[in-house]
């Protein structure tokens, strides 16, 4: 359903997901976040 809506509005779902992953990489660096339940502001 969501993919149909995105297609209807001409949104590039693959690009949106890639952008979100890149944003999360910066917010939650693996070296600091892996195995931790701390909030990102506490990393």
Backbone as XML, in Angstrom:
<?xml version="1.0"?>
<chain id="A" units="angstrom">
  <residue number="1" name="UNK">
    <atom name="N" x="0.822" y="-1.192" z="0.000"/>
    <atom name="CA" x="0.000" y="0.000" z="0.000"/>
    <atom name="C" x="0.865" y="1.255" z="0.000"/>
  </residue>
  <residue number="2" name="UNK">
    <atom name="N" x="1.831" y="1.311" z="0.921"/>
    <atom name="CA" x="2.692" y="2.496" z="0.999"/>
    <atom name="C" x="3.501" y="2.693" z="-0.279"/>
  </residue>
  <residue number="3" name="UNK">
    <atom name="N" x="3.948" y="1.588" z="-0.859"/>
    <atom name="CA" x="4.720" y="1.690" z="-2.098"/>
    <atom name="C" x="3.863" y="2.220" z="-3.243"/>
  </residue>
  <residue number="4" name="UNK">
    <atom name="N" x="2.612" y="1.846" z="-3.259"/>
    <atom name="CA" x="1.700" y="2.355" z="-4.292"/>
    <atom name="C" x="1.490" y="3.854" z="-4.141"/>
  </residue>
  <residue number="5" name="UNK">
    <atom name="N" x="1.345" y="4.298" z="-2.917"/>
    <atom name="CA" x="1.170" y="5.740" z="-2.661"/>
    <atom name="C" x="2.428" y="6.502" z="-3.071"/>
  </residue>
  <residue number="6" name="UNK">
    <atom name="N" x="3.586" y="5.970" z="-2.683"/>
    <atom name="CA" x="4.844" y="6.619" z="-3.042"/>
    <atom name="C" x="5.000" y="6.699" z="-4.552"/>
  </residue>
  <residue number="7" name="UNK">
    <atom name="N" x="4.655" y="5.631" z="-5.239"/>
    <atom name="CA" x="4.736" y="5.620" z="-6.698"/>
    <atom name="C" x="3.770" y="6.636" z="-7.297"/>
  </residue>
  <residue number="8" name="UNK">
    <atom name="N" x="2.593" y="6.730" z="-6.725"/>
    <atom name="CA" x="1.578" y="7.673" z="-7.210"/>
    <atom name="C" x="2.065" y="9.117" z="-7.101"/>
  </residue>
  <residue number="9" name="UNK">
    <atom name="N" x="2.846" y="9.420" z="-6.049"/>
    <atom name="CA" x="3.368" y="10.768" z="-5.848"/>
    <atom name="C" x="4.740" y="10.972" z="-6.479"/>
  </residue>
  <residue number="10" name="UNK">
    <atom name="N" x="5.252" y="9.957" z="-7.131"/>
    <atom name="CA" x="6.539" y="10.069" z="-7.814"/>
    <atom name="C" x="7.731" y="10.082" z="-6.874"/>
  </residue>
  <residue number="11" name="UNK">
    <atom name="N" x="7.588" y="9.465" z="-5.713"/>
    <atom name="CA" x="8.679" y="9.421" z="-4.750"/>
    <atom name="C" x="9.599" y="8.231" z="-5.032"/>
  </residue>
  <residue number="12" name="UNK">
    <atom name="N" x="10.876" y="8.451" z="-4.848"/>
    <atom name="CA" x="11.873" y="7.394" z="-5.051"/>
    <atom name="C" x="12.140" y="6.721" z="-3.706"/>
  </residue>
  <residue number="13" name="UNK">
    <atom name="N" x="11.469" y="5.618" z="-3.464"/>
    <atom name="CA" x="11.549" y="4.921" z="-2.180"/>
    <atom name="C" x="12.975" y="4.462" z="-1.893"/>
  </residue>
  <residue number="14" name="UNK">
    <atom name="N" x="13.677" y="3.963" z="-2.886"/>
    <atom name="CA" x="15.054" y="3.507" z="-2.686"/>
    <atom name="C" x="15.938" y="4.653" z="-2.207"/>
  </residue>
  <residue number="15" name="UNK">
    <atom name="N" x="15.763" y="5.833" z="-2.788"/>
    <atom name="CA" x="16.566" y="6.990" z="-2.386"/>
    <atom name="C" x="16.197" y="7.452" z="-0.984"/>
  </residue>
  <residue number="16" name="UNK">
    <atom name="N" x="14.933" y="7.435" z="-0.659"/>
    <atom name="CA" x="14.475" y="7.828" z="0.676"/>
    <atom name="C" x="15.080" y="6.905" z="1.730"/>
  </residue>
  <residue number="17" name="UNK">
    <atom name="N" x="15.078" y="5.613" z="1.457"/>
    <atom name="CA" x="15.645" y="4.643" z="2.402"/>
    <atom name="C" x="17.153" y="4.833" z="2.524"/>
  </residue>
  <residue number="18" name="UNK">
    <atom name="N" x="17.831" y="5.034" z="1.411"/>
    <atom name="CA" x="19.279" y="5.260" z="1.439"/>
    <atom name="C" x="19.627" y="6.512" z="2.239"/>
  </residue>
  <residue number="19" name="UNK">
    <atom name="N" x="18.860" y="7.573" z="2.054"/>
    <atom name="CA" x="19.093" y="8.811" z="2.804"/>
    <atom name="C" x="18.904" y="8.584" z="4.298"/>
  </residue>
  <residue number="20" name="UNK">
    <atom name="N" x="17.889" y="7.826" z="4.668"/>
    <atom name="CA" x="17.623" y="7.543" z="6.076"/>
    <atom name="C" x="18.752" y="6.709" z="6.684"/>
  </residue>
  <residue number="21" name="UNK">
    <atom name="N" x="19.252" y="5.736" z="5.943"/>
    <atom name="CA" x="20.355" y="4.908" z="6.436"/>
    <atom name="C" x="21.599" y="5.772" z="6.663"/>
  </residue>
  <residue number="22" name="UNK">
    <atom name="N" x="21.894" y="6.664" z="5.737"/>
    <atom name="CA" x="23.051" y="7.554" z="5.892"/>
    <atom name="C" x="22.886" y="8.461" z="7.106"/>
  </residue>
  <residue number="23" name="UNK">
    <atom name="N" x="21.687" y="8.971" z="7.299"/>
    <atom name="CA" x="21.409" y="9.830" z="8.452"/>
    <atom name="C" x="21.622" y="9.047" z="9.755"/>
  </residue>
  <residue number="24" name="UNK">
    <atom name="N" x="21.156" y="7.794" z="9.784"/>
    <atom name="CA" x="21.312" y="6.963" z="10.979"/>
    <atom name="C" x="22.769" y="6.607" z="11.235"/>
  </residue>
  <residue number="25" name="UNK">
    <atom name="N" x="23.557" y="6.429" z="10.167"/>
    <atom name="CA" x="24.982" y="6.134" z="10.335"/>
    <atom name="C" x="25.683" y="7.265" z="11.074"/>
  </residue>
  <residue number="26" name="UNK">
    <atom name="N" x="25.280" y="8.497" z="10.775"/>
    <atom name="CA" x="25.886" y="9.651" z="11.438"/>
    <atom name="C" x="25.383" y="9.785" z="12.870"/>
  </residue>
  <residue number="27" name="UNK">
    <atom name="N" x="24.127" y="9.493" z="13.068"/>
    <atom name="CA" x="23.504" y="9.656" z="14.385"/>
    <atom name="C" x="23.901" y="8.537" z="15.344"/>
  </residue>
  <residue number="28" name="UNK">
    <atom name="N" x="24.072" y="7.339" z="14.818"/>
    <atom name="CA" x="24.393" y="6.160" z="15.616"/>
    <atom name="C" x="25.633" y="5.457" z="15.064"/>
  </residue>
  <residue number="29" name="UNK">
    <atom name="N" x="26.826" y="6.012" z="15.284"/>
    <atom name="CA" x="28.038" y="5.362" z="14.762"/>
    <atom name="C" x="28.209" y="3.970" z="15.378"/>
  </residue>
  <residue number="30" name="UNK">
    <atom name="N" x="28.532" y="3.006" z="14.552"/>
    <atom name="CA" x="28.638" y="1.612" z="14.990"/>
    <atom name="C" x="29.631" y="1.473" z="16.141"/>
  </residue>
  <residue number="31" name="UNK">
    <atom name="N" x="30.736" y="2.160" z="16.054"/>
    <atom name="CA" x="31.769" y="2.025" z="17.089"/>
    <atom name="C" x="31.274" y="2.457" z="18.465"/>
  </residue>
  <residue number="32" name="UNK">
    <atom name="N" x="30.301" y="3.349" z="18.513"/>
    <atom name="CA" x="29.775" y="3.824" z="19.798"/>
    <atom name="C" x="28.442" y="3.182" z="20.162"/>
  </residue>
  <residue number="33" name="UNK">
    <atom name="N" x="27.618" y="2.872" z="19.182"/>
    <atom name="CA" x="26.247" y="2.444" z="19.453"/>
    <atom name="C" x="26.075" y="0.928" z="19.570"/>
  </residue>
  <residue number="34" name="UNK">
    <atom name="N" x="26.963" y="0.162" z="18.960"/>
    <atom name="CA" x="26.792" y="-1.292" z="18.956"/>
    <atom name="C" x="26.806" y="-1.853" z="20.377"/>
  </residue>
  <residue number="35" name="UNK">
    <atom name="N" x="25.765" y="-2.568" z="20.725"/>
    <atom name="CA" x="25.666" y="-3.190" z="22.035"/>
    <atom name="C" x="25.258" y="-2.246" z="23.151"/>
  </residue>
  <residue number="36" name="UNK">
    <atom name="N" x="24.891" y="-1.035" z="22.799"/>
    <atom name="CA" x="24.519" y="-0.052" z="23.812"/>
    <atom name="C" x="23.051" y="0.328" z="23.665"/>
  </residue>
  <residue number="37" name="UNK">
    <atom name="N" x="22.402" y="0.573" z="24.786"/>
    <atom name="CA" x="21.007" y="1.011" z="24.744"/>
    <atom name="C" x="20.892" y="2.496" z="25.065"/>
  </residue>
  <residue number="38" name="UNK">
    <atom name="N" x="22.053" y="3.185" z="25.067"/>
    <atom name="CA" x="22.056" y="4.621" z="25.366"/>
    <atom name="C" x="21.373" y="5.400" z="24.247"/>
  </residue>
  <residue number="39" name="UNK">
    <atom name="N" x="20.794" y="6.526" z="24.634"/>
    <atom name="CA" x="20.213" y="7.449" z="23.655"/>
    <atom name="C" x="21.337" y="8.065" z="22.836"/>
  </residue>
  <residue number="40" name="UNK">
    <atom name="N" x="21.061" y="8.433" z="21.612"/>
    <atom name="CA" x="22.103" y="8.946" z="20.740"/>
    <atom name="C" x="22.794" y="10.189" z="21.298"/>
  </residue>
  <residue number="41" name="UNK">
    <atom name="N" x="22.100" y="10.965" z="22.123"/>
    <atom name="CA" x="22.726" y="12.149" z="22.716"/>
    <atom name="C" x="23.715" y="11.783" z="23.816"/>
  </residue>
  <residue number="42" name="UNK">
    <atom name="N" x="23.665" y="10.527" z="24.272"/>
    <atom name="CA" x="24.577" y="10.068" z="25.323"/>
    <atom name="C" x="25.768" y="9.292" z="24.759"/>
  </residue>
  <residue number="43" name="UNK">
    <atom name="N" x="25.778" y="9.056" z="23.459"/>
    <atom name="CA" x="26.894" y="8.319" z="22.855"/>
    <atom name="C" x="28.067" y="9.245" z="22.810"/>
  </residue>
</chain>
